Amino acid sequence: MACSKRFAEFTQEELLSKRNKLNPENTKRANEGAAKILREYLNQRKENVNFESYTLEQLDEVLGHFYLGARTMQGEMY
């Protein structure tokens, strides 16, 4: 009986390619749109728009305020 490896090895390129294929295009567009809206919110509040650099605590605080303050383009509650 031939012995085979249980865990395959991948190059960095193969790993990145696989990750990119995990999320459908619609999900990617929705995430990009959500990030754009969050940046608009942060810009309006004159806060750092690079939320990717926030600590978990900072992100938690900002998202809590964002969620409570978010309105439609007409200013109505969702």
PDB file of N, CA, C and O in Angstrom:
ATOM      1  N   MET A   1       0.840  -1.182   0.000  1.00  0.00           N
ATOM      2  CA  MET A   1       0.000   0.000   0.000  1.00  0.00           C
ATOM      3  C   MET A   1       0.881   1.240   0.000  1.00  0.00           C
ATOM      4  O   MET A   1       1.747   1.396   0.861  1.00  0.00           O
ATOM      5  N   ALA A   2       0.660   2.105  -0.953  1.00  0.00           N
ATOM      6  CA  ALA A   2       1.468   3.312  -1.089  1.00  0.00           C
ATOM      7  C   ALA A   2       1.116   4.319  -0.005  1.00  0.00           C
ATOM      8  O   ALA A   2      -0.049   4.487   0.357  1.00  0.00           O
ATOM      9  N   CYS A   3       2.127   4.974   0.493  1.00  0.00           N
ATOM     10  CA  CYS A   3       1.925   5.991   1.529  1.00  0.00           C
ATOM     11  C   CYS A   3       1.851   7.359   0.856  1.00  0.00           C
ATOM     12  O   CYS A   3       2.756   7.744   0.116  1.00  0.00           O
ATOM     13  N   SER A   4       0.780   8.082   1.114  1.00  0.00           N
ATOM     14  CA  SER A   4       0.664   9.415   0.533  1.00  0.00           C
ATOM     15  C   SER A   4       0.570  10.440   1.647  1.00  0.00           C
ATOM     16  O   SER A   4       0.224  10.121   2.784  1.00  0.00           O
ATOM     17  N   LYS A   5       0.883  11.669   1.298  1.00  0.00           N
ATOM     18  CA  LYS A   5       0.810  12.740   2.286  1.00  0.00           C
ATOM     19  C   LYS A   5      -0.640  13.064   2.588  1.00  0.00           C
ATOM     20  O   LYS A   5      -1.473  13.140   1.685  1.00  0.00           O
ATOM     21  N   ARG A   6      -0.929  13.249   3.842  1.00  0.00           N
ATOM     22  CA  ARG A   6      -2.289  13.611   4.250  1.00  0.00           C
ATOM     23  C   ARG A   6      -2.587  15.075   3.933  1.00  0.00           C
ATOM     24  O   ARG A   6      -3.722  15.419   3.601  1.00  0.00           O
ATOM     25  N   PHE A   7      -1.579  15.935   4.032  1.00  0.00           N
ATOM     26  CA  PHE A   7      -1.773  17.362   3.821  1.00  0.00           C
ATOM     27  C   PHE A   7      -0.939  17.829   2.631  1.00  0.00           C
ATOM     28  O   PHE A   7       0.281  17.665   2.601  1.00  0.00           O
ATOM     29  N   ALA A   8      -1.611  18.401   1.674  1.00  0.00           N
ATOM     30  CA  ALA A   8      -0.927  18.882   0.483  1.00  0.00           C
ATOM     31  C   ALA A   8      -0.204  20.183   0.785  1.00  0.00           C
ATOM     32  O   ALA A   8      -0.559  20.899   1.720  1.00  0.00           O
ATOM     33  N   GLU A   9       0.799  20.480  -0.002  1.00  0.00           N
ATOM     34  CA  GLU A   9       1.534  21.734   0.125  1.00  0.00           C
ATOM     35  C   GLU A   9       1.142  22.642  -1.036  1.00  0.00           C
ATOM     36  O   GLU A   9       0.893  22.180  -2.150  1.00  0.00           O
ATOM     37  N   PHE A  10       1.092  23.937  -0.753  1.00  0.00           N
ATOM     38  CA  PHE A  10       0.686  24.910  -1.751  1.00  0.00           C
ATOM     39  C   PHE A  10       1.686  26.039  -1.813  1.00  0.00           C
ATOM     40  O   PHE A  10       2.323  26.380  -0.817  1.00  0.00           O
ATOM     41  N   THR A  11       1.819  26.618  -2.997  1.00  0.00           N
ATOM     42  CA  THR A  11       2.631  27.821  -3.124  1.00  0.00           C
ATOM     43  C   THR A  11       1.800  29.009  -2.646  1.00  0.00           C
ATOM     44  O   THR A  11       0.582  28.906  -2.499  1.00  0.00           O
ATOM     45  N   GLN A  12       2.456  30.116  -2.408  1.00  0.00           N
ATOM     46  CA  GLN A  12       1.759  31.326  -1.988  1.00  0.00           C
ATOM     47  C   GLN A  12       0.768  31.766  -3.067  1.00  0.00           C
ATOM     48  O   GLN A  12      -0.333  32.213  -2.745  1.00  0.00           O
ATOM     49  N   GLU A  13       1.140  31.645  -4.321  1.00  0.00           N
ATOM     50  CA  GLU A  13       0.255  32.011  -5.432  1.00  0.00           C
ATOM     51  C   GLU A  13      -1.003  31.146  -5.443  1.00  0.00           C
ATOM     52  O   GLU A  13      -2.105  31.659  -5.640  1.00  0.00           O
ATOM     53  N   GLU A  14      -0.849  29.850  -5.235  1.00  0.00           N
ATOM     54  CA  GLU A  14      -1.999  28.942  -5.200  1.00  0.00           C
ATOM     55  C   GLU A  14      -2.928  29.289  -4.039  1.00  0.00           C
ATOM     56  O   GLU A  14      -4.151  29.258  -4.178  1.00  0.00           O
ATOM     57  N   LEU A  15      -2.340  29.616  -2.908  1.00  0.00           N
ATOM     58  CA  LEU A  15      -3.137  29.983  -1.737  1.00  0.00           C
ATOM     59  C   LEU A  15      -3.925  31.265  -1.994  1.00  0.00           C
ATOM     60  O   LEU A  15      -5.118  31.323  -1.695  1.00  0.00           O
ATOM     61  N   LEU A  16      -3.280  32.286  -2.539  1.00  0.00           N
ATOM     62  CA  LEU A  16      -3.965  33.538  -2.835  1.00  0.00           C
ATOM     63  C   LEU A  16      -5.056  33.348  -3.877  1.00  0.00           C
ATOM     64  O   LEU A  16      -6.134  33.933  -3.769  1.00  0.00           O
ATOM     65  N   SER A  17      -4.778  32.532  -4.884  1.00  0.00           N
ATOM     66  CA  SER A  17      -5.773  32.259  -5.908  1.00  0.00           C
ATOM     67  C   SER A  17      -7.005  31.596  -5.308  1.00  0.00           C
ATOM     68  O   SER A  17      -8.134  31.954  -5.644  1.00  0.00           O
ATOM     69  N   LYS A  18      -6.795  30.649  -4.437  1.00  0.00           N
ATOM     70  CA  LYS A  18      -7.902  29.940  -3.777  1.00  0.00           C
ATOM     71  C   LYS A  18      -8.714  30.904  -2.914  1.00  0.00           C
ATOM     72  O   LYS A  18      -9.944  30.869  -2.933  1.00  0.00           O
ATOM     73  N   ARG A  19      -8.037  31.755  -2.164  1.00  0.00           N
ATOM     74  CA  ARG A  19      -8.734  32.731  -1.323  1.00  0.00           C
ATOM     75  C   ARG A  19      -9.592  33.671  -2.159  1.00  0.00           C
ATOM     76  O   ARG A  19     -10.718  33.995  -1.783  1.00  0.00           O
ATOM     77  N   ASN A  20      -9.054  34.107  -3.291  1.00  0.00           N
ATOM     78  CA  ASN A  20      -9.795  35.034  -4.152  1.00  0.00           C
ATOM     79  C   ASN A  20     -11.047  34.402  -4.743  1.00  0.00           C
ATOM     80  O   ASN A  20     -12.006  35.105  -5.062  1.00  0.00           O
ATOM     81  N   LYS A  21     -11.046  33.098  -4.888  1.00  0.00           N
ATOM     82  CA  LYS A  21     -12.188  32.405  -5.467  1.00  0.00           C
ATOM     83  C   LYS A  21     -13.244  32.030  -4.427  1.00  0.00           C
ATOM     84  O   LYS A  21     -14.340  31.603  -4.788  1.00  0.00           O
ATOM     85  N   LEU A  22     -12.924  32.186  -3.136  1.00  0.00           N
ATOM     86  CA  LEU A  22     -13.863  31.791  -2.077  1.00  0.00           C
ATOM     87  C   LEU A  22     -15.097  32.685  -2.029  1.00  0.00           C
ATOM     88  O   LEU A  22     -16.200  32.201  -1.775  1.00  0.00           O
ATOM     89  N   ASN A  23     -14.926  33.972  -2.269  1.00  0.00           N
ATOM     90  CA  ASN A  23     -16.044  34.904  -2.202  1.00  0.00           C
ATOM     91  C   ASN A  23     -16.553  35.234  -3.600  1.00  0.00           C
ATOM     92  O   ASN A  23     -15.780  35.658  -4.459  1.00  0.00           O
ATOM     93  N   PRO A  24     -17.833  35.045  -3.828  1.00  0.00           N
ATOM     94  CA  PRO A  24     -18.395  35.405  -5.126  1.00  0.00           C
ATOM     95  C   PRO A  24     -18.254  36.905  -5.388  1.00  0.00           C
ATOM     96  O   PRO A  24     -18.102  37.691  -4.453  1.00  0.00           O
ATOM     97  N   GLU A  25     -18.305  37.290  -6.645  1.00  0.00           N
ATOM     98  CA  GLU A  25     -18.149  38.695  -7.037  1.00  0.00           C
ATOM     99  C   GLU A  25     -19.185  39.587  -6.361  1.00  0.00           C
ATOM    100  O   GLU A  25     -18.862  40.706  -5.961  1.00  0.00           O
ATOM    101  N   ASN A  26     -20.419  39.114  -6.227  1.00  0.00           N
ATOM    102  CA  ASN A  26     -21.448  39.937  -5.583  1.00  0.00           C
ATOM    103  C   ASN A  26     -21.087  40.243  -4.131  1.00  0.00           C
ATOM    104  O   ASN A  26     -21.331  41.347  -3.644  1.00  0.00           O
ATOM    105  N   THR A  27     -20.511  39.271  -3.452  1.00  0.00           N
ATOM    106  CA  THR A  27     -20.092  39.479  -2.065  1.00  0.00           C
ATOM    107  C   THR A  27     -18.969  40.499  -2.004  1.00  0.00           C
ATOM    108  O   THR A  27     -18.966  41.373  -1.137  1.00  0.00           O
ATOM    109  N   LYS A  28     -18.019  40.391  -2.918  1.00  0.00           N
ATOM    110  CA  LYS A  28     -16.909  41.348  -2.959  1.00  0.00           C
ATOM    111  C   LYS A  28     -17.433  42.760  -3.188  1.00  0.00           C
ATOM    112  O   LYS A  28     -17.007  43.696  -2.510  1.00  0.00           O
ATOM    113  N   ARG A  29     -18.354  42.924  -4.139  1.00  0.00           N
ATOM    114  CA  ARG A  29     -18.919  44.256  -4.421  1.00  0.00           C
ATOM    115  C   ARG A  29     -19.684  44.794  -3.218  1.00  0.00           C
ATOM    116  O   ARG A  29     -19.591  45.981  -2.905  1.00  0.00           O
ATOM    117  N   ALA A  30     -20.434  43.936  -2.545  1.00  0.00           N
ATOM    118  CA  ALA A  30     -21.187  44.367  -1.365  1.00  0.00           C
ATOM    119  C   ALA A  30     -20.231  44.815  -0.257  1.00  0.00           C
ATOM    120  O   ALA A  30     -20.475  45.826   0.401  1.00  0.00           O
ATOM    121  N   ASN A  31     -19.155  44.073  -0.051  1.00  0.00           N
ATOM    122  CA  ASN A  31     -18.170  44.443   0.967  1.00  0.00           C
ATOM    123  C   ASN A  31     -17.484  45.760   0.624  1.00  0.00           C
ATOM    124  O   ASN A  31     -17.262  46.591   1.505  1.00  0.00           O
ATOM    125  N   GLU A  32     -17.150  45.953  -0.640  1.00  0.00           N
ATOM    126  CA  GLU A  32     -16.523  47.203  -1.060  1.00  0.00           C
ATOM    127  C   GLU A  32     -17.478  48.377  -0.868  1.00  0.00           C
ATOM    128  O   GLU A  32     -17.060  49.458  -0.454  1.00  0.00           O
ATOM    129  N   GLY A  33     -18.755  48.166  -1.167  1.00  0.00           N
ATOM    130  CA  GLY A  33     -19.753  49.219  -0.969  1.00  0.00           C
ATOM    131  C   GLY A  33     -19.920  49.559   0.501  1.00  0.00           C
ATOM    132  O   GLY A  33     -20.043  50.730   0.860  1.00  0.00           O
ATOM    133  N   ALA A  34     -19.925  48.549   1.344  1.00  0.00           N
ATOM    134  CA  ALA A  34     -20.059  48.772   2.787  1.00  0.00           C
ATOM    135  C   ALA A  34     -18.846  49.521   3.326  1.00  0.00           C
ATOM    136  O   ALA A  34     -18.990  50.415   4.160  1.00  0.00           O
ATOM    137  N   ALA A  35     -17.666  49.168   2.861  1.00  0.00           N
ATOM    138  CA  ALA A  35     -16.447  49.853   3.296  1.00  0.00           C
ATOM    139  C   ALA A  35     -16.473  51.311   2.861  1.00  0.00           C
ATOM    140  O   ALA A  35     -16.038  52.193   3.601  1.00  0.00           O
ATOM    141  N   LYS A  36     -16.981  51.563   1.667  1.00  0.00           N
ATOM    142  CA  LYS A  36     -17.078  52.943   1.167  1.00  0.00           C
ATOM    143  C   LYS A  36     -18.005  53.765   2.067  1.00  0.00           C
ATOM    144  O   LYS A  36     -17.687  54.905   2.407  1.00  0.00           O
ATOM    145  N   ILE A  37     -19.134  53.199   2.448  1.00  0.00           N
ATOM    146  CA  ILE A  37     -20.084  53.911   3.310  1.00  0.00           C
ATOM    147  C   ILE A  37     -19.459  54.164   4.686  1.00  0.00           C
ATOM    148  O   ILE A  37     -19.625  55.245   5.251  1.00  0.00           O
ATOM    149  N   LEU A  38     -18.748  53.183   5.222  1.00  0.00           N
ATOM    150  CA  LEU A  38     -18.097  53.368   6.516  1.00  0.00           C
ATOM    151  C   LEU A  38     -17.042  54.472   6.423  1.00  0.00           C
ATOM    152  O   LEU A  38     -16.913  55.281   7.342  1.00  0.00           O
ATOM    153  N   ARG A  39     -16.287  54.510   5.320  1.00  0.00           N
ATOM    154  CA  ARG A  39     -15.293  55.577   5.146  1.00  0.00           C
ATOM    155  C   ARG A  39     -15.968  56.948   5.066  1.00  0.00           C
ATOM    156  O   ARG A  39     -15.459  57.920   5.624  1.00  0.00           O
ATOM    157  N   GLU A  40     -17.104  57.033   4.379  1.00  0.00           N
ATOM    158  CA  GLU A  40     -17.849  58.297   4.306  1.00  0.00           C
ATOM    159  C   GLU A  40     -18.259  58.737   5.704  1.00  0.00           C
ATOM    160  O   GLU A  40     -18.146  59.914   6.046  1.00  0.00           O
ATOM    161  N   TYR A  41     -18.731  57.800   6.507  1.00  0.00           N
ATOM    162  CA  TYR A  41     -19.129  58.086   7.881  1.00  0.00           C
ATOM    163  C   TYR A  41     -17.940  58.612   8.679  1.00  0.00           C
ATOM    164  O   TYR A  41     -18.044  59.628   9.367  1.00  0.00           O
ATOM    165  N   LEU A  42     -16.809  57.914   8.582  1.00  0.00           N
ATOM    166  CA  LEU A  42     -15.627  58.328   9.327  1.00  0.00           C
ATOM    167  C   LEU A  42     -15.124  59.689   8.856  1.00  0.00           C
ATOM    168  O   LEU A  42     -14.700  60.510   9.670  1.00  0.00           O
ATOM    169  N   ASN A  43     -15.168  59.930   7.561  1.00  0.00           N
ATOM    170  CA  ASN A  43     -14.746  61.215   7.006  1.00  0.00           C
ATOM    171  C   ASN A  43     -15.644  62.332   7.519  1.00  0.00           C
ATOM    172  O   ASN A  43     -15.154  63.399   7.888  1.00  0.00           O
ATOM    173  N   GLN A  44     -16.948  62.100   7.545  1.00  0.00           N
ATOM    174  CA  GLN A  44     -17.894  63.101   8.036  1.00  0.00           C
ATOM    175  C   GLN A  44     -17.618  63.445   9.495  1.00  0.00           C
ATOM    176  O   GLN A  44     -17.782  64.590   9.915  1.00  0.00           O
ATOM    177  N   ARG A  45     -17.201  62.450  10.258  1.00  0.00           N
ATOM    178  CA  ARG A  45     -16.900  62.666  11.681  1.00  0.00           C
ATOM    179  C   ARG A  45     -15.462  63.127  11.901  1.00  0.00           C
ATOM    180  O   ARG A  45     -15.021  63.303  13.037  1.00  0.00           O
ATOM    181  N   LYS A  46     -14.732  63.322  10.787  1.00  0.00           N
ATOM    182  CA  LYS A  46     -13.326  63.754  10.823  1.00  0.00           C
ATOM    183  C   LYS A  46     -12.451  62.778  11.620  1.00  0.00           C
ATOM    184  O   LYS A  46     -11.600  63.177  12.415  1.00  0.00           O
ATOM    185  N   GLU A  47     -12.691  61.497  11.379  1.00  0.00           N
ATOM    186  CA  GLU A  47     -11.902  60.438  11.997  1.00  0.00           C
ATOM    187  C   GLU A  47     -11.067  59.746  10.927  1.00  0.00           C
ATOM    188  O   GLU A  47     -11.314  59.911   9.733  1.00  0.00           O
ATOM    189  N   ASN A  48     -10.093  58.984  11.356  1.00  0.00           N
ATOM    190  CA  ASN A  48      -9.223  58.239  10.459  1.00  0.00           C
ATOM    191  C   ASN A  48     -10.054  57.272   9.627  1.00  0.00           C
ATOM    192  O   ASN A  48     -10.720  56.392  10.173  1.00  0.00           O
ATOM    193  N   VAL A  49     -10.017  57.433   8.298  1.00  0.00           N
ATOM    194  CA  VAL A  49     -10.831  56.589   7.417  1.00  0.00           C
ATOM    195  C   VAL A  49     -10.193  55.229   7.153  1.00  0.00           C
ATOM    196  O   VAL A  49     -10.824  54.362   6.549  1.00  0.00           O
ATOM    197  N   ASN A  50      -8.971  55.032   7.590  1.00  0.00           N
ATOM    198  CA  ASN A  50      -8.272  53.761   7.391  1.00  0.00           C
ATOM    199  C   ASN A  50      -8.608  52.808   8.526  1.00  0.00           C
ATOM    200  O   ASN A  50      -7.759  52.480   9.354  1.00  0.00           O
ATOM    201  N   PHE A  51      -9.866  52.366   8.550  1.00  0.00           N
ATOM    202  CA  PHE A  51     -10.338  51.529   9.648  1.00  0.00           C
ATOM    203  C   PHE A  51      -9.619  50.184   9.722  1.00  0.00           C
ATOM    204  O   PHE A  51      -9.680  49.509  10.749  1.00  0.00           O
ATOM    205  N   GLU A  52      -8.947  49.793   8.658  1.00  0.00           N
ATOM    206  CA  GLU A  52      -8.200  48.533   8.679  1.00  0.00           C
ATOM    207  C   GLU A  52      -7.073  48.573   9.714  1.00  0.00           C
ATOM    208  O   GLU A  52      -6.617  47.528  10.178  1.00  0.00           O
ATOM    209  N   SER A  53      -6.628  49.771  10.071  1.00  0.00           N
ATOM    210  CA  SER A  53      -5.536  49.896  11.036  1.00  0.00           C
ATOM    211  C   SER A  53      -6.043  50.030  12.471  1.00  0.00           C
ATOM    212  O   SER A  53      -5.234  50.117  13.395  1.00  0.00           O
ATOM    213  N   TYR A  54      -7.342  50.048  12.678  1.00  0.00           N
ATOM    214  CA  TYR A  54      -7.921  50.184  14.018  1.00  0.00           C
ATOM    215  C   TYR A  54      -7.656  48.932  14.849  1.00  0.00           C
ATOM    216  O   TYR A  54      -7.536  47.828  14.318  1.00  0.00           O
ATOM    217  N   THR A  55      -7.568  49.124  16.142  1.00  0.00           N
ATOM    218  CA  THR A  55      -7.541  47.978  17.049  1.00  0.00           C
ATOM    219  C   THR A  55      -8.964  47.405  17.089  1.00  0.00           C
ATOM    220  O   THR A  55      -9.910  48.045  16.629  1.00  0.00           O
ATOM    221  N   LEU A  56      -9.102  46.214  17.634  1.00  0.00           N
ATOM    222  CA  LEU A  56     -10.438  45.624  17.743  1.00  0.00           C
ATOM    223  C   LEU A  56     -11.357  46.491  18.600  1.00  0.00           C
ATOM    224  O   LEU A  56     -12.548  46.615  18.314  1.00  0.00           O
ATOM    225  N   GLU A  57     -10.803  47.085  19.642  1.00  0.00           N
ATOM    226  CA  GLU A  57     -11.601  47.937  20.521  1.00  0.00           C
ATOM    227  C   GLU A  57     -12.072  49.190  19.785  1.00  0.00           C
ATOM    228  O   GLU A  57     -13.228  49.593  19.919  1.00  0.00           O
ATOM    229  N   GLN A  58     -11.180  49.806  19.008  1.00  0.00           N
ATOM    230  CA  GLN A  58     -11.546  50.999  18.235  1.00  0.00           C
ATOM    231  C   GLN A  58     -12.613  50.648  17.199  1.00  0.00           C
ATOM    232  O   GLN A  58     -13.591  51.378  17.033  1.00  0.00           O
ATOM    233  N   LEU A  59     -12.420  49.541  16.514  1.00  0.00           N
ATOM    234  CA  LEU A  59     -13.375  49.126  15.492  1.00  0.00           C
ATOM    235  C   LEU A  59     -14.735  48.827  16.107  1.00  0.00           C
ATOM    236  O   LEU A  59     -15.765  49.190  15.540  1.00  0.00           O
ATOM    237  N   ASP A  60     -14.747  48.175  17.251  1.00  0.00           N
ATOM    238  CA  ASP A  60     -15.989  47.884  17.960  1.00  0.00           C
ATOM    239  C   ASP A  60     -16.728  49.182  18.302  1.00  0.00           C
ATOM    240  O   ASP A  60     -17.937  49.284  18.096  1.00  0.00           O
ATOM    241  N   GLU A  61     -16.010  50.150  18.813  1.00  0.00           N
ATOM    242  CA  GLU A  61     -16.607  51.432  19.197  1.00  0.00           C
ATOM    243  C   GLU A  61     -17.174  52.169  17.977  1.00  0.00           C
ATOM    244  O   GLU A  61     -18.309  52.646  18.000  1.00  0.00           O
ATOM    245  N   VAL A  62     -16.370  52.253  16.917  1.00  0.00           N
ATOM    246  CA  VAL A  62     -16.790  52.965  15.713  1.00  0.00           C
ATOM    247  C   VAL A  62     -17.995  52.283  15.071  1.00  0.00           C
ATOM    248  O   VAL A  62     -18.948  52.955  14.676  1.00  0.00           O
ATOM    249  N   LEU A  63     -17.962  50.962  14.965  1.00  0.00           N
ATOM    250  CA  LEU A  63     -19.073  50.253  14.333  1.00  0.00           C
ATOM    251  C   LEU A  63     -20.359  50.374  15.143  1.00  0.00           C
ATOM    252  O   LEU A  63     -21.450  50.416  14.573  1.00  0.00           O
ATOM    253  N   GLY A  64     -20.238  50.430  16.458  1.00  0.00           N
ATOM    254  CA  GLY A  64     -21.417  50.641  17.296  1.00  0.00           C
ATOM    255  C   GLY A  64     -22.068  51.978  17.005  1.00  0.00           C
ATOM    256  O   GLY A  64     -23.286  52.055  16.840  1.00  0.00           O
ATOM    257  N   HIS A  65     -21.265  53.037  16.939  1.00  0.00           N
ATOM    258  CA  HIS A  65     -21.787  54.366  16.626  1.00  0.00           C
ATOM    259  C   HIS A  65     -22.322  54.428  15.194  1.00  0.00           C
ATOM    260  O   HIS A  65     -23.366  55.025  14.933  1.00  0.00           O
ATOM    261  N   PHE A  66     -21.587  53.803  14.275  1.00  0.00           N
ATOM    262  CA  PHE A  66     -22.004  53.782  12.872  1.00  0.00           C
ATOM    263  C   PHE A  66     -23.368  53.113  12.720  1.00  0.00           C
ATOM    264  O   PHE A  66     -24.251  53.624  12.031  1.00  0.00           O
ATOM    265  N   TYR A  67     -23.523  51.980  13.362  1.00  0.00           N
ATOM    266  CA  TYR A  67     -24.773  51.226  13.262  1.00  0.00           C
ATOM    267  C   TYR A  67     -25.960  52.044  13.766  1.00  0.00           C
ATOM    268  O   TYR A  67     -27.021  52.062  13.141  1.00  0.00           O
ATOM    269  N   LEU A  68     -25.772  52.718  14.896  1.00  0.00           N
ATOM    270  CA  LEU A  68     -26.862  53.515  15.454  1.00  0.00           C
ATOM    271  C   LEU A  68     -27.149  54.773  14.644  1.00  0.00           C
ATOM    272  O   LEU A  68     -28.285  55.248  14.610  1.00  0.00           O
ATOM    273  N   GLY A  69     -26.121  55.312  13.992  1.00  0.00           N
ATOM    274  CA  GLY A  69     -26.295  56.565  13.271  1.00  0.00           C
ATOM    275  C   GLY A  69     -26.591  56.421  11.786  1.00  0.00           C
ATOM    276  O   GLY A  69     -26.881  57.418  11.126  1.00  0.00           O
ATOM    277  N   ALA A  70     -26.527  55.220  11.247  1.00  0.00           N
ATOM    278  CA  ALA A  70     -26.711  55.025   9.804  1.00  0.00           C
ATOM    279  C   ALA A  70     -28.132  55.352   9.382  1.00  0.00           C
ATOM    280  O   ALA A  70     -29.096  54.965  10.042  1.00  0.00           O
ATOM    281  N   ARG A  71     -28.248  56.068   8.274  1.00  0.00           N
ATOM    282  CA  ARG A  71     -29.542  56.466   7.704  1.00  0.00           C
ATOM    283  C   ARG A  71     -29.487  56.225   6.199  1.00  0.00           C
ATOM    284  O   ARG A  71     -28.412  56.053   5.624  1.00  0.00           O
ATOM    285  N   THR A  72     -30.648  56.215   5.579  1.00  0.00           N
ATOM    286  CA  THR A  72     -30.702  56.114   4.122  1.00  0.00           C
ATOM    287  C   THR A  72     -30.205  57.430   3.529  1.00  0.00           C
ATOM    288  O   THR A  72     -29.971  58.395   4.256  1.00  0.00           O
ATOM    289  N   MET A  73     -30.047  57.465   2.225  1.00  0.00           N
ATOM    290  CA  MET A  73     -29.608  58.701   1.555  1.00  0.00           C
ATOM    291  C   MET A  73     -30.589  59.838   1.790  1.00  0.00           C
ATOM    292  O   MET A  73     -30.210  61.006   1.700  1.00  0.00           O
ATOM    293  N   GLN A  74     -31.847  59.518   2.089  1.00  0.00           N
ATOM    294  CA  GLN A  74     -32.865  60.535   2.350  1.00  0.00           C
ATOM    295  C   GLN A  74     -32.901  60.940   3.827  1.00  0.00           C
ATOM    296  O   GLN A  74     -33.717  61.774   4.218  1.00  0.00           O
ATOM    297  N   GLY A  75     -32.027  60.360   4.641  1.00  0.00           N
ATOM    298  CA  GLY A  75     -31.954  60.702   6.049  1.00  0.00           C
ATOM    299  C   GLY A  75     -32.913  59.927   6.928  1.00  0.00           C
ATOM    300  O   GLY A  75     -33.062  60.238   8.110  1.00  0.00           O
ATOM    301  N   GLU A  76     -33.566  58.920   6.368  1.00  0.00           N
ATOM    302  CA  GLU A  76     -34.508  58.118   7.140  1.00  0.00           C
ATOM    303  C   GLU A  76     -33.807  56.916   7.744  1.00  0.00           C
ATOM    304  O   GLU A  76     -32.783  56.458   7.238  1.00  0.00           O
ATOM    305  N   MET A  77     -34.372  56.406   8.839  1.00  0.00           N
ATOM    306  CA  MET A  77     -33.803  55.206   9.459  1.00  0.00           C
ATOM    307  C   MET A  77     -34.044  53.995   8.552  1.00  0.00           C
ATOM    308  O   MET A  77     -35.045  53.911   7.840  1.00  0.00           O
ATOM    309  N   TYR A  78     -33.112  53.084   8.603  1.00  0.00           N
ATOM    310  CA  TYR A  78     -33.278  51.842   7.836  1.00  0.00           C
ATOM    311  C   TYR A  78     -34.349  50.985   8.454  1.00  0.00           C
ATOM    312  O   TYR A  78     -34.636  49.898   7.952  1.00  0.00           O
TER     313      TYR A  78
END
